[in-house]
Amino acid sequence: MIKLKNLESDFQFKRLLGQQKIHTDYFSIYFGKNLKKENNKKLNISFIIKKKVGNAVIRNKIKRRLRSAVRKNLKSKKLIDINYSYVVFGRSKAFVEKYSIISDEIDKTFFKINQINN
């Protein structure tokens, strides 16, 4: 079982924001290769929602939906490369859309990321 691990330092965030990115209607993903060779049982990923999206309840629900879709992808399809770090910026459309559509969009996006990296 692969665990999700948040990015820890400001340096990691700034480095990833200067790397490659993919935008969708529901989220944006910034990604880059890990600098350190660490334990391969953890995925470096952070979920960020801006305050203008809504109140805390809405922001937390968007984070939960995105995190759940990433976990589902890790268990079933294994499209997410653990040797990369990711920052996911959620958008307000992810709150009103069905979970199945968001999950499919996550799958498509990580498939595109794999195509770019390989």
N, C-alpha and C positions, 0 to 999 in steps of 0.2 A: 504494500500500500504506500503510495506516494503522498506525502504531506505538503500542504501549502505553507509557504514561509513568506512573510512580508519583507520587503526591502528595508534595510536598517538605516542607511546613512543618506545624507543629503547628496553626497558624491555619487552614489548609485543612481539616484533619481535624475540628477542633472546629466549624467553620462547617458542614460537611456533616452532622455528627452531629445538628445542630439543624434540619436541613432535612427533606424528605420521605423516607419509607422504605417498603419493601415486604419482607415476611417470607415465606419458604417453608420447607419441611421441610429443605432442603439448604443454604440460605444466606439472608442478609439483605442488601439493597442499600439504601444511603443515597445520595441523589443531590441535586444542586443545580446551578444555572446557574453557568458560569464567570464570574469577575469580570473577568479580563483577556481582551483580544482577542489571541490568540496564533496561532501557526501551526496551520492546520487539518489538518495531517497527523499529529497526535498526539492520542491519547485519554487523558485523565487518569483513571486507574483504579488503585486499590490493593486488594490481596487480603490479608485479615487472618484469621488463625486463632489462637484463644486456646490457651494452653498446656494447659489442662485437657482439650482434645480428644484429645491423645495425644502420643506422642514426636515427634521431628523428622521421622522418615521418614513418618509418617502425615500430619502437618501439611503437609509439602512435596508429598505426593501430592495432597492436596485442593487446594492452590494450583495445581498443574499442571493438574489436571482443569478447574478453574474458568477458568483463563487460556486453556486450549485451547478451551473452549466459547465463550468471548467472542471469540476470534480467528476461530473458525469462523462465528460469527454476523456478524462484521464483513465477512468475505469473501463470504458467500453472500446473506444476507438484508438486510443494511444497516439493521437496526432500531435500532442504537445511535447516539444523537445525540452528535456530537463536541463540541458547544457546552455539554455538561454534564460535571460531574465525578462520579465514582462511588467509593464505598467498599463492598467486598464482604466480609462476614464469613461465612466458611465454617463449617459445622457438621459434627459427626462422622458424620451419616448420609450425607454426600457420599462418604465413604471406602468404604462397603460397597455403595453403589448402583451400577448400571451407568452407564457414561459416556453412553450414548444418552438415558437418562432425565434426567440432569443437563443435558445439552445442550438437550433439549426444554423443560426448566423455565427455563433461561436465556432461550430464545427467547420463551416466554410472558411472563416477567417484564419483559423489555425492551419487548415489545409493550404491556403494561399501562402502563409508564412513558411510552411515546410517547402513549398515550391520555390520560394525566393531563396531560402537558405541552402537548398541542395542543387 
